[in-house]
Amino acid sequence: MIKRSGLPWTRVQDLVLSIAKDHELEILNAVTNFDPFHFTNHTMSVFLDFLGGLVPSLPSDFTVPPSFHLSGIMFLIACRERRLQTWRRHADTIIAYFDHGASHKIRFDHLRYAARFLDVCISESPKMKKWDDDKRTSDHTRQRAMFYREELKARAAQDPTYHWLRPYFPEVYDPPSSTVTDEHQLPEKAVLTSSLRKWLNPFRKASRRMTLPENELDMELGTIRRSDVDESENQQAEGTQFRRHGP
């Protein structure tokens, strides 16, 4: 129903939750193979709303099934645009499942996206900071995100196999900044771009010294065209000849 109906969660939640009542743990086992890569943004959003709707009915001490994981969700929520209408409740839902064991079941190659998600929860992007308070990350979720970030940082420090996570913890390893932006750029790309830019700078400077662009902007004189420069040089040459030979 979630995948095929295309309806917003508000239209289907009463029916879905009434069917799910008293079967919440069974459902978590059943959705283990959920693969969001084959779903639209809308379907992923409704799926997270569905998981959030199950939380109040689950036992307070429940643990997610052994094969339950949010790896694909981590990738999508870290790399796609964060929406004002859904960010707060979806972040609350993910942290709720983290609190019941899901944080330890993220696939190894998806931990970077979990780190990114936690950074967004804690720091938010400039765009998100302009949202109304009731749309931004809740205080509880931010505090829990800080806890899970510290946990992930400790794993990166203690286990050499997690060394590729270190760019996400600049306060410890001092790589290029991992400031949260709205472009969803990953640290690996930022490091590569910065290094390439430094390598190319000397060649760019040399090129600027050797060639004059067709149109060059002077702060006082305005736009200088190559034709203007050539004409000025010709006039100077003619003036020199005139002074040498006379009228």
Secondary structure, 3 states (H helix, E strand, C coil): CHHHHCCCHHHHHHHHHHHHCCCHHHHHHHCCCCCHHHCCHHHHHHHHHHHHHHHHHCCCCCCCCCCCCCHHHHHHHHHCCCCCCCHHHHHHHHHHHHCCCHHHHCCHHHHHHHHHHHHHHHHCCCCHHHCCHHHCCCHHHHHHHHHHHHHHHHHHHHCHHHHHHHHHCHHHHCCCCCCCCCCCCCHHHHHHHHHHHHHHHHHHHHHHHHCCCCEEEECCCEEEEHHHHHHHHHHHHHHHHHHHHCC
